[in-house]
């Protein structure tokens, strides 16, 4: 098995472990690596491949917040 295949297996194991621990698979993907994102029990979005929390910002919501703050 090549090191690339071994790395892929490790990522799959990490994803399986997230699911076993109660995380849910979302329809969102990581903006950095395009890997599927998981929603942890805490509500945070997590990328198993990057091993980082992902924050989603929606422009419309952000614009409304700015309008409310400036009003």
C-alpha positions as CSV (number, residue, x, y, z in Angstrom):
1,X,0.0,0.0,0.0
2,X,1.4,3.4,-0.9
3,X,1.7,6.2,1.7
4,X,-1.1,8.1,-0.1
5,X,-3.4,5.2,0.3
6,X,-2.4,4.8,4.0
7,X,-3.1,8.5,4.6
8,X,-6.5,8.1,3.0
9,X,-7.3,5.1,5.3
10,X,-6.3,7.2,8.3
11,X,-8.7,9.9,7.3
12,X,-11.5,7.4,6.8
13,X,-10.8,6.0,10.3
14,X,-11.0,9.5,11.7
15,X,-14.3,10.1,10.0
16,X,-15.7,6.8,11.2
17,X,-14.5,7.6,14.8
18,X,-16.3,11.0,14.6
19,X,-19.5,9.2,13.6
20,X,-19.1,6.7,16.4
21,X,-18.7,9.5,18.9
22,X,-22.0,11.0,17.9
23,X,-21.0,13.5,15.2
24,X,-23.3,13.8,12.1
25,X,-22.2,14.1,8.5
26,X,-23.4,17.3,6.9
27,X,-24.0,18.3,3.2
28,X,-21.3,20.9,3.6
29,X,-17.7,20.6,2.5
30,X,-14.4,22.2,3.8
31,X,-13.5,25.3,1.9
32,X,-9.8,24.3,2.1
33,X,-9.7,20.6,1.2
34,X,-13.3,19.9,0.0
35,X,-13.7,17.1,2.5
36,X,-17.2,16.6,4.0
37,X,-17.8,18.4,7.3
38,X,-19.1,16.9,10.5
39,X,-21.3,18.5,13.1
40,X,-20.0,17.7,16.5
41,X,-22.3,17.2,19.5
42,X,-21.3,20.7,20.6
43,X,-22.7,22.1,17.4
44,X,-19.4,23.0,15.9
45,X,-18.5,22.1,12.3
46,X,-15.3,20.0,12.0
47,X,-13.1,19.0,9.1
48,X,-11.7,15.5,9.7
49,X,-9.0,15.9,7.1
50,X,-7.7,19.4,8.2
51,X,-8.4,18.6,11.9
52,X,-9.9,22.1,12.3
53,X,-13.1,23.8,13.3
54,X,-14.9,25.4,10.3
55,X,-17.0,28.6,10.7
56,X,-19.7,29.3,8.1
57,X,-20.5,32.9,7.5
58,X,-23.5,33.7,5.3
59,X,-23.4,37.1,3.6
60,X,-27.1,37.9,3.9
61,X,-27.1,37.2,7.7
62,X,-24.0,39.3,8.1
63,X,-25.5,42.2,6.1
64,X,-28.6,42.1,8.3
65,X,-26.5,42.1,11.4
66,X,-24.7,45.2,10.2
67,X,-28.0,46.9,9.3
68,X,-29.3,46.2,12.8
69,X,-26.1,47.5,14.4
70,X,-26.1,50.7,12.4
71,X,-29.9,51.4,12.9
